[in-house]
Amino acid sequence: MIKTGLYFGSFNPVHIGHLAIASYMLEFSDISQLWFVVSPQNPLKEKKSLLKEHHRLELTRRAVGDDDRFSVSDIEFKMPKPSYTIDTLTYLGEKYPGREFYLIMGADGLRNFHRWKHADLLEKNYHRLVYPRPGVSCEDLYKHKNLTVMEAPLMEISSSFIRESIRNGKDVRYFLPEKTYIYIREMHFYEK
């Protein structure tokens, strides 16, 4: 079985924090590949500042480049909306029976995990690799089953910080992969 990490997110936009976490997961866990699963719309988040799907997919593809440890997936674009993790995992399990899928998520995501569709099945059937988030105590995480709390560095950078900074005319080029930054500038994303 190929152990494959699934890193779900809006990636609005993808930034160096996402890549640092992805790299950490590959180097310090049992997974050998990591897929960035670009989500069309998180059912638990607002949609107001979300770039169109194909733009976020392109930003993520440019960020990953030719690093063959990573893949970028648009699988949820082809599924009913809103997309639910359990449905995506069920589909991927059927399509790729030779892979064992792991969920990669931030510790802050566990606060609402009980609200996820079929959270009990997710917890039972899929191992979760959890990275720390600022302001979230990792002590609370150990009450959850079937997860590994990774000792990844804290990433205080966020997509909302990037969007707000661009809107305010700030230069954020070093917070983004170079090709992602260039595309954002060319397309004038997040400026208004």
Residue pairs with C-beta under 8 A, 6 or more apart in sequence:
1 98
1 99
1 100
2 32
2 33
2 98
2 99
2 100
3 30
3 31
3 32
3 33
3 99
3 100
3 102
4 31
4 32
4 33
4 34
4 35
4 96
4 99
4 100
4 101
4 102
5 22
5 25
5 26
5 29
5 31
5 33
5 34
5 35
5 101
5 102
5 103
5 104
5 129
6 34
6 35
6 37
6 88
6 89
6 92
6 101
6 102
6 103
6 104
7 18
7 21
7 22
7 25
7 34
7 35
7 36
7 37
7 104
8 37
8 39
8 85
8 88
8 103
8 104
8 105
9 18
9 36
9 37
9 38
9 39
10 38
10 39
10 41
10 42
10 45
10 50
10 56
10 159
11 18
11 36
11 38
11 56
11 59
11 60
11 159
12 49
12 50
12 51
12 56
12 159
12 163
13 51
13 56
13 59
13 159
13 162
13 163
13 176
13 180
13 184
13 189
13 190
14 36
14 56
14 59
14 60
14 63
14 159
14 176
14 177
14 180
15 157
15 158
15 159
15 162
15 175
15 176
15 177
15 180
16 157
16 174
16 175
16 176
16 177
17 155
17 156
17 157
17 158
17 175
18 36
18 63
19 63
19 64
19 177
20 152
20 153
20 155
21 104
21 131
21 152
21 155
22 34
22 36
22 70
22 104
24 131
24 150
24 152
24 153
25 31
25 34
25 104
25 129
25 131
25 150
25 152
26 32
26 33
26 34
26 69
28 150
28 151
28 152
29 102
29 129
29 148
29 150
31 102
31 129
32 69
33 69
33 70
33 71
34 69
34 70
34 71
34 104
35 70
35 71
35 72
35 73
36 60
36 64
36 70
36 71
36 72
36 73
37 73
37 75
37 76
37 88
38 53
38 56
38 57
38 60
38 72
38 73
38 74
38 76
38 77
39 76
39 83
40 53
40 76
40 77
40 81
40 82
40 83
41 47
41 50
41 81
41 82
41 83
42 82
43 82
43 83
43 84
44 112
44 115
49 163
49 190
50 56
51 59
51 189
53 74
53 77
55 187
55 189
57 72
57 74
57 77
58 183
59 180
59 183
59 184
60 72
60 180
61 72
62 177
62 179
62 180
62 182
62 183
63 176
63 177
63 179
63 180
64 70
64 71
64 72
65 177
65 179
75 88
75 91
75 92
76 83
76 88
79 87
79 88
79 91
80 87
84 116
84 117
84 118
85 103
85 116
85 117
85 122
86 116
86 117
86 118
86 121
86 122
87 117
89 101
89 103
89 122
89 125
89 126
92 99
92 101
93 99
93 101
101 126
102 126
102 127
102 128
102 129
103 122
103 126
103 127
103 128
103 129
104 128
104 129
104 131
105 128
105 129
105 130
105 131
106 130
106 131
106 132
106 133
106 136
107 130
107 131
107 132
107 133
107 136
107 138
107 141
107 149
108 133
108 135
108 136
109 130
110 130
110 136
110 140
110 141
110 144
111 136
113 119
113 122
113 123
113 144
116 122
122 128
123 144
123 145
123 146
124 145
124 146
126 146
127 146
127 147
127 148
128 144
128 146
128 147
128 148
129 147
129 148
129 150
130 141
130 147
130 148
130 149
130 150
131 150
131 152
131 155
132 138
132 149
132 150
132 151
132 152
132 154
133 154
133 155
134 154
134 156
138 149
141 147
141 149
142 149
157 175
161 175
162 172
162 175
162 176
162 190
163 190
165 172
165 175
166 172
166 184
166 189
166 190
166 191
167 190
167 191
167 192
172 181
173 181
176 184
183 189
184 190
